[in-house]
C-alpha cells in the first residue's frame, strides 16, 4: 500500500469522522460507489484469500466465531471482517497469522483509511462502503488462508458483495430486521440475503422460516448454486451433555459450545457444514477444539468483574447480549429459561433499544420470565428510544418496569433491595448498548 506510515495513534479516529460526512445518508444500499473506489485502488477484491461470505439476520457473528476458532485450531491463518464494532472500530478488521490473528493496528488502519480518503477524492460514498474498501485493501496485502467476510446489511447490494467467486456462502436464520431498507416481509428480506448466492458456489442455509427458504431455494435454482440445508443435509442435537453433528460424512460427537444458548448449537452446526464444504480436510480435532473454545463478545457473555459488576447486588449473575430484534429476543429468552431450569433465580432485564427497532416485540419474549424491566438509555445514539418509552412498552407487555438514568443507577437500584436469591441480571436490547457496557466495564476485547 502506498503512502507513508502514520504514527499518530488517534489519526484513524479523525479520518473516520471525516468519512461519515461523505454521504448524506448513513445507509444507501448500492454497489456502484464501492466498485468505483475499489477499481481506483487496483481491484483488491480480486486478490483476496479464499472467501467465505456470510449473510443473515441473526447468528452471523457467532457462526463466524466458530469458523475462525475451528480454522485456527487447524493451523490456518484467518482474516475476519465483521460489523458493527462494539467498542473500537479496529474490531471490524482482524488480520490472520499462524497461531491466531490480531486486530488491525492504529498506524496501518490510519494509513489505509487515508489512502481510501485520498483516492475517493470527496466523491459521495457511505461510511460502510469506504471502510469496507479499506478492509479489502488490507486483506489483499496480507497473506492468509481464508477470509471470513460478514455482510453489513442485506446482501444483494451490500458493499461486501463485490467478491465474485467465494469458496462458500452461508445464510444464517432470517427474520424481520431493518425493514426500512430490506423490506417489511420475511420473503422480501430473504431475497436480499439470497443476493450473495453465486453460480456454482455451495451455499449453506441455516435454519429458516419456510417462506424464507422458498425464496433462497428458488434463487439457487435460477443461478445454479448448490445448497446444503439445515435439517435436510446436516443435523445437530444435544445428547447427554454433548453436541452431535451429522451429515452425509457421518456423525461427529463434539463438546458443547462455550457460547451459551441452544441457538448457538445451530450456529455451530452451520459453521461446521460451511467449513466441510469449503475446507473438506478440516481435522475432527480442530472442530472439537473450535466448538469448545469459540468466543464472541456480547453474545450471552457473563460479566464477572469490572465497573458494571461492582454496584450490582452481591452474588448476582450479570449477562450481556446484543440481541435487538424479535427472533433474537426469543433465542435469548429461551437461554434464560434454560438457566432458570438449572439454577432458579429471579430474572431482571435491563433494556435499552433504538427507536428503529420493534421494542414491544422484543419485550414480549420475556413475559412470564422476567420479573421486571429496568429501562436505560443507549447513550450517544440519536435514534435511541427514551427509557420512559421502553418502560411503558414493558408495562404494556405485562412486565413491571421503571425508567433509569443509566446502567449504573439501574444496578444500584437493584442492590438497594434485599433478595432471597441473588438475581440473574440480563442486559440486552441493542448492540450499541452492549458496546457501551463493555467499554464502561473495561472488559478486554478479543
Wavefront OBJ file of the C-alpha trace (Angstrom):
o trace
v 0.000 0.000 0.000
v 1.365 3.386 -0.936
v 1.736 6.285 1.499
v 3.994 6.993 4.455
v 3.424 5.273 7.782
v 1.267 7.214 10.208
v 2.389 7.250 13.822
v -0.323 9.383 15.384
v -2.454 6.818 17.170
v -5.677 8.823 17.024
v -5.425 9.924 13.396
v -7.586 6.996 12.314
v -10.380 8.391 14.508
v -10.212 11.802 12.835
v -10.310 10.205 9.390
v -13.309 8.060 10.329
v -15.119 11.200 11.478
v -14.490 12.818 8.079
v -15.634 9.706 6.214
v -19.036 9.931 7.920
v -19.672 13.166 6.021
v -19.061 11.834 2.506
v -22.678 10.785 2.009
v -25.871 12.402 3.328
v -27.251 9.006 4.375
v -25.753 6.539 6.831
v -27.154 3.672 4.753
v -27.755 3.808 0.990
v -27.522 0.298 -0.435
v -25.678 0.232 -3.761
v -22.636 -1.392 -5.335
v -21.697 1.362 -7.777
v -19.821 3.623 -5.381
v -17.744 0.915 -3.729
v -16.869 -0.707 -7.070
v -15.699 2.678 -8.359
v -13.416 3.138 -5.366
v -12.122 -0.434 -5.448
v -11.263 -0.084 -9.129
v -9.299 3.076 -8.305
v -7.479 1.136 -5.561
v -6.418 -1.556 -8.018
v -9.314 -4.015 -7.504
v -8.162 -5.586 -4.200
v -11.353 -7.664 -4.143
v -9.782 -9.773 -6.905
v -6.643 -10.534 -4.863
v -8.130 -11.841 -1.628
v -7.548 -15.177 0.113
v -10.375 -17.718 -0.357
v -13.553 -16.020 0.897
v -16.446 -17.443 2.917
v -19.264 -14.887 2.619
v -21.847 -14.785 5.432
v -25.297 -13.136 5.410
v -28.378 -13.491 7.613
v -30.328 -11.671 10.314
v -29.188 -13.450 13.477
v -26.140 -15.581 14.164
v -23.691 -14.225 11.576
v -21.056 -13.143 14.082
v -21.329 -16.271 16.209
v -21.103 -18.544 13.159
v -18.001 -16.659 12.045
v -16.539 -17.001 15.554
v -16.990 -20.777 15.360
v -15.425 -20.923 11.900
v -12.455 -18.811 12.966
v -11.854 -20.911 16.076
v -12.018 -24.163 14.087
v -9.792 -22.900 11.285
v -7.209 -21.514 13.704
v -7.262 -24.797 15.630
v -6.426 -26.451 12.295
v -3.391 -24.185 11.944
v -4.918 -21.816 9.373
v -4.400 -18.060 9.234
v -7.781 -16.321 9.082
v -8.758 -12.780 8.111
v -12.128 -11.670 9.545
v -14.382 -8.748 8.626
v -17.406 -8.076 10.843
v -19.652 -5.156 11.779
v -20.668 -3.175 13.681
v -17.946 -2.860 16.295
v -18.749 -2.821 19.994
v -16.057 -0.568 21.457
v -13.415 0.310 18.839
v -13.554 0.328 15.050
v -10.499 -1.968 14.964
v -12.736 -4.901 15.945
v -14.124 -4.953 12.403
v -10.810 -5.911 10.805
v -8.895 -8.938 12.047
v -5.718 -9.860 10.191
v -4.818 -13.520 10.135
v -1.498 -15.075 11.021
v -0.373 -18.513 12.092
v -1.136 -19.171 15.727
v -4.016 -16.669 15.860
v -4.917 -13.348 14.294
v -4.766 -9.778 15.542
v -6.940 -6.717 15.299
v -5.705 -4.096 12.853
v -3.214 -1.670 14.414
v -3.637 2.090 14.738
v -0.949 3.049 12.234
v -1.937 0.618 9.494
v -5.616 1.488 9.937
v -4.885 5.200 9.669
v -2.716 4.623 6.589
v -5.314 2.621 4.662
v -8.140 4.997 5.620
v -6.075 7.964 4.485
v -5.305 6.213 1.202
v -9.004 5.486 0.572
v -9.957 9.040 1.507
v -7.368 10.443 -0.905
v -8.283 8.119 -3.784
v -12.001 8.727 -3.269
v -11.330 12.481 -3.590
v -14.506 13.611 -1.850
v -16.918 11.638 -4.051
v -20.188 10.537 -2.405
v -19.766 7.197 -0.659
v -21.198 5.793 2.566
v -19.101 5.176 5.649
v -19.574 1.412 5.401
v -18.649 1.366 1.725
v -15.376 3.246 2.098
v -14.338 1.382 5.240
v -15.154 -1.944 3.551
v -12.928 -0.897 0.659
v -10.192 -0.128 3.189
v -10.583 -3.545 4.795
v -10.437 -5.354 1.451
v -7.295 -3.387 0.565
v -5.651 -4.533 3.808
v -6.768 -8.142 3.354
v -5.360 -8.190 -0.187
v -1.928 -7.156 1.081
v -1.628 -9.613 3.980
v -1.438 -13.323 3.080
v -3.915 -15.636 4.806
v -5.563 -18.985 4.199
v -9.173 -17.791 4.500
v -11.195 -14.569 4.718
v -14.441 -14.733 6.692
v -16.474 -11.864 5.265
v -19.662 -10.731 7.011
v -22.371 -8.832 5.154
v -23.134 -5.467 6.712
v -26.797 -5.181 5.754
v -28.886 -7.346 3.456
v -26.606 -8.948 0.905
v -27.571 -8.202 -2.689
v -26.438 -4.568 -2.599
v -24.130 -4.767 0.390
v -20.612 -3.412 -0.120
v -19.136 -6.846 0.676
v -20.948 -8.395 -2.303
v -18.137 -7.471 -4.683
v -16.446 -10.860 -4.320
v -17.432 -12.733 -7.451
v -16.218 -16.211 -6.546
v -16.227 -17.080 -2.835
v -15.404 -20.664 -1.881
v -18.701 -20.914 0.028
v -21.558 -18.772 1.249
v -23.613 -19.078 4.417
v -27.034 -17.619 5.183
v -27.907 -17.751 8.872
v -31.529 -17.505 10.105
v -33.553 -14.703 8.519
v -36.217 -12.654 10.272
v -37.661 -9.153 10.272
v -34.987 -6.525 10.863
v -34.147 -3.235 9.134
v -37.487 -3.233 7.247
v -36.860 0.359 6.132
v -34.010 -0.934 3.956
v -34.691 -4.620 3.272
v -38.474 -4.945 3.088
v -41.273 -5.488 5.554
v -41.816 -9.227 4.964
v -39.607 -12.266 5.511
v -39.633 -13.216 1.781
v -38.507 -9.705 0.810
v -35.663 -9.806 3.327
v -34.728 -13.351 2.293
v -34.427 -12.174 -1.323
v -31.878 -9.554 -0.261
v -29.891 -12.111 1.728
v -30.014 -14.575 -1.185
v -28.245 -11.957 -3.277
v -24.907 -13.354 -2.053
v -25.519 -16.722 -3.755
v -23.163 -17.305 -6.680
v -23.356 -19.739 -9.627
v -21.567 -22.991 -8.849
v -20.695 -21.930 -5.283
v -22.101 -24.105 -2.494
v -24.302 -22.191 -0.061
v -25.061 -23.440 3.420
v -28.551 -22.469 4.551
v -29.123 -22.284 8.287
v -32.481 -22.982 9.926
v -35.009 -20.769 8.131
v -38.718 -19.971 8.173
v -40.321 -21.904 5.283
v -41.155 -18.700 3.402
v -37.522 -17.575 3.599
v -36.136 -20.905 2.452
v -38.520 -20.978 -0.523
v -37.026 -17.703 -1.760
v -33.442 -18.940 -1.294
v -34.159 -22.270 -2.978
v -35.748 -20.523 -5.953
v -32.799 -18.151 -6.342
v -30.298 -21.008 -6.044
v -32.135 -22.888 -8.777
v -32.128 -19.853 -11.062
v -28.354 -19.372 -10.887
v -27.157 -22.921 -10.274
v -25.922 -22.606 -6.691
v -25.768 -25.949 -4.827
v -27.426 -25.842 -1.399
v -26.699 -27.647 1.843
v -29.642 -27.106 4.151
v -30.013 -27.374 7.931
v -32.471 -30.126 8.823
v -32.103 -31.744 5.406
v -28.407 -32.164 4.655
v -26.956 -31.675 8.121
v -28.382 -32.023 11.613
v -27.482 -31.072 15.162
v -28.780 -32.069 18.577
v -27.698 -32.112 22.193
v -27.474 -35.501 23.835
v -26.022 -36.424 27.248
v -24.179 -33.133 27.511
v -22.602 -33.440 24.060
v -23.263 -31.780 20.718
v -23.982 -34.268 17.951
v -23.496 -33.077 14.365
v -24.427 -35.318 11.460
v -24.127 -35.051 7.697
v -23.522 -37.457 4.804
v -19.949 -37.974 6.019
v -21.099 -39.343 9.356
v -21.640 -38.372 12.983
v -19.431 -36.029 14.998
v -19.605 -36.320 18.790
v -18.491 -32.879 19.994
v -18.276 -30.890 23.227
v -20.995 -28.359 23.878
v -20.112 -24.841 22.693
v -18.596 -22.378 25.104
v -21.110 -19.876 23.696
v -24.296 -20.191 25.755
v -27.781 -20.960 24.418
v -29.495 -23.545 22.223
v -29.320 -21.154 19.261
v -25.539 -21.491 19.395
v -25.905 -25.183 18.600
v -27.438 -24.200 15.270
v -24.732 -21.593 14.691
v -22.022 -24.159 15.394
v -23.665 -26.644 13.027
v -23.881 -24.069 10.242
v -20.221 -23.206 10.768
v -19.155 -26.854 10.613
v -21.254 -27.501 7.490
v -19.776 -24.442 5.808
v -16.201 -25.447 6.551
v -16.822 -29.024 5.409
v -17.984 -27.573 2.086
v -15.130 -25.062 1.759
v -12.300 -26.928 3.528
v -13.089 -30.666 3.249
v -9.968 -31.780 5.131
v -10.528 -29.942 8.427
v -9.416 -32.387 11.170
v -12.032 -33.575 13.625
v -9.747 -32.497 16.471
v -9.849 -28.905 15.172
v -13.642 -28.976 15.017
v -13.781 -30.253 18.599
v -11.400 -27.590 19.875
v -13.005 -24.772 17.882
v -16.537 -25.552 19.063
v -15.375 -25.758 22.678
v -13.326 -22.540 22.669
v -15.042 -20.096 20.269
v -15.748 -16.725 21.885
v -17.799 -13.780 20.657
v -18.354 -10.649 22.784
v -21.852 -9.654 23.913
v -23.438 -12.965 22.998
v -24.686 -14.147 26.388
v -21.396 -13.004 27.833
v -21.069 -13.430 31.582
v -19.593 -10.353 33.276
v -17.836 -11.351 36.480
v -15.697 -8.321 37.299
v -15.431 -4.668 36.362
v -17.200 -1.337 36.861
v -20.596 -2.730 35.831
v -20.358 -5.657 38.229
v -19.251 -3.629 41.259
v -22.576 -1.854 42.032
v -24.743 -4.939 41.382
v -26.375 -6.932 44.193
v -23.888 -9.232 45.897
v -23.871 -12.662 44.286
v -25.854 -11.546 41.221
v -25.261 -13.093 37.823
v -24.801 -10.476 35.103
v -25.237 -11.443 31.468
v -24.769 -9.217 28.432
v -26.247 -9.801 24.979
v -26.586 -7.728 21.826
v -29.928 -9.194 20.722
v -32.173 -6.444 19.372
v -34.959 -7.993 17.277
v -37.883 -10.325 17.948
v -36.197 -13.580 16.928
v -33.046 -12.654 18.823
v -35.178 -11.975 21.898
v -36.855 -15.373 21.608
v -33.492 -17.153 21.477
v -32.265 -15.081 24.405
v -35.402 -15.756 26.455
v -35.065 -19.495 25.788
v -31.474 -19.405 27.001
v -32.541 -17.584 30.166
v -35.343 -20.109 30.690
v -32.790 -22.914 30.411
v -30.635 -21.170 33.032
v -33.701 -20.833 35.261
v -34.429 -24.545 34.950
v -30.878 -25.462 36.009
v -30.462 -22.822 38.731
v -33.553 -20.789 39.663
v -33.059 -17.070 40.279
v -35.276 -14.030 39.705
v -34.564 -12.590 36.244
v -34.289 -8.821 35.789
v -33.962 -7.371 32.289
v -32.018 -4.130 31.915
v -33.050 -2.960 28.473
v -32.124 -0.140 26.113
v -33.238 -0.058 22.481
v -33.270 2.051 19.349
v -36.433 3.685 18.056
v -35.941 1.890 14.735
v -36.482 -1.499 16.408
v -39.717 -3.244 17.388
v -39.159 -2.873 21.117
v -42.619 -4.155 22.016
v -41.997 -7.440 20.185
v -38.580 -7.735 21.823
v -40.044 -7.304 25.304
v -42.961 -9.688 24.762
v -40.482 -12.565 24.527
v -39.722 -12.074 28.239
v -43.311 -12.016 29.520
v -43.686 -14.578 32.311
v -39.906 -14.926 32.533
v -38.520 -11.548 33.575
v -39.634 -10.320 36.985
v -39.171 -6.715 35.910
v -37.573 -4.434 33.324
v -35.270 -1.544 34.114
v -35.179 0.707 31.053
v -31.960 2.597 30.288
v -30.795 4.930 27.502
v -28.481 3.908 24.671
v -26.012 6.743 25.085
v -24.786 8.608 22.027
v -27.345 7.195 19.580
v -29.638 9.874 18.163
v -32.356 7.301 17.419
v -32.230 5.754 20.893
v -35.632 5.117 22.416
v -36.137 7.119 25.650
v -36.177 4.896 28.750
v -39.660 6.109 29.684
v -40.937 4.730 26.357
v -39.184 1.404 26.867
v -40.661 1.165 30.375
v -44.131 1.972 29.054
v -43.841 -0.750 26.407
v -42.687 -3.254 29.026
v -45.610 -2.388 31.291
v -47.955 -2.771 28.322
v -46.453 -6.221 27.692
v -47.281 -7.207 31.262
v -43.812 -6.831 32.777
v -43.422 -4.279 35.610
v -40.915 -1.638 34.555
v -39.258 1.600 35.587
v -37.013 4.038 33.732
v -33.450 4.625 34.942
v -30.876 7.264 34.035
v -28.149 4.748 33.200
v -26.876 1.211 33.755
v -25.090 2.082 36.994
v -28.241 3.594 38.513
v -30.223 0.518 37.495
v -27.732 -1.785 39.202
v -27.645 0.340 42.360
v -31.444 0.318 42.364
v -31.341 -3.478 42.458
v -28.533 -3.564 45.033
v -30.609 -1.457 47.438
v -33.111 -4.308 47.811
v -32.989 -7.479 49.832
v -33.107 -10.655 47.732
v -33.993 -14.141 48.879
v -31.858 -15.330 45.959
v -29.375 -13.042 44.194
v -30.909 -12.020 40.854
v -29.923 -13.045 37.351
v -29.492 -9.732 35.503
v -29.663 -9.654 31.714
v -28.555 -6.504 29.875
v -29.868 -6.525 26.306
v -31.787 -4.704 23.575
v -29.060 -3.196 21.400
v -25.537 -3.963 20.204
v -24.766 -0.302 20.864
v -25.863 -0.720 24.475
v -23.715 -3.851 24.721
v -20.730 -1.895 23.449
v -21.388 0.862 25.943
v -21.464 -1.691 28.773
v -18.232 -3.386 27.679
v -16.499 -0.011 27.357
v -17.673 1.130 30.799
v -16.853 -2.209 32.376
v -13.326 -2.290 30.941
v -13.833 -5.788 29.522
v -10.964 -6.831 27.213
v -11.959 -7.480 23.596
v -10.918 -10.480 21.525
l 1 2 3 4 5 6 7 8 9 10 11 12 13 14 15 16 17 18 19 20 21 22 23 24 25 26 27 28 29 30 31 32 33 34 35 36 37 38 39 40 41 42 43 44 45 46 47 48 49 50 51 52 53 54 55 56 57 58 59 60 61 62 63 64 65 66 67 68 69 70 71 72 73 74 75 76 77 78 79 80 81 82 83 84 85 86 87 88 89 90 91 92 93 94 95 96 97 98 99 100 101 102 103 104 105 106 107 108 109 110 111 112 113 114 115 116 117 118 119 120 121 122 123 124 125 126 127 128 129 130 131 132 133 134 135 136 137 138 139 140 141 142 143 144 145 146 147 148 149 150 151 152 153 154 155 156 157 158 159 160 161 162 163 164 165 166 167 168 169 170 171 172 173 174 175 176 177 178 179 180 181 182 183 184 185 186 187 188 189 190 191 192 193 194 195 196 197 198 199 200 201 202 203 204 205 206 207 208 209 210 211 212 213 214 215 216 217 218 219 220 221 222 223 224 225 226 227 228 229 230 231 232 233 234 235 236 237 238 239 240 241 242 243 244 245 246 247 248 249 250 251 252 253 254 255 256 257 258 259 260 261 262 263 264 265 266 267 268 269 270 271 272 273 274 275 276 277 278 279 280 281 282 283 284 285 286 287 288 289 290 291 292 293 294 295 296 297 298 299 300 301 302 303 304 305 306 307 308 309 310 311 312 313 314 315 316 317 318 319 320 321 322 323 324 325 326 327 328 329 330 331 332 333 334 335 336 337 338 339 340 341 342 343 344 345 346 347 348 349 350 351 352 353 354 355 356 357 358 359 360 361 362 363 364 365 366 367 368 369 370 371 372 373 374 375 376 377 378 379 380 381 382 383 384 385 386 387 388 389 390 391 392 393 394 395 396 397 398 399 400 401 402 403 404 405 406 407 408 409 410 411 412 413 414 415 416 417 418 419 420 421 422 423 424 425 426 427 428 429 430 431 432 433 434 435 436 437 438 439 440 441 442 443 444 445 446
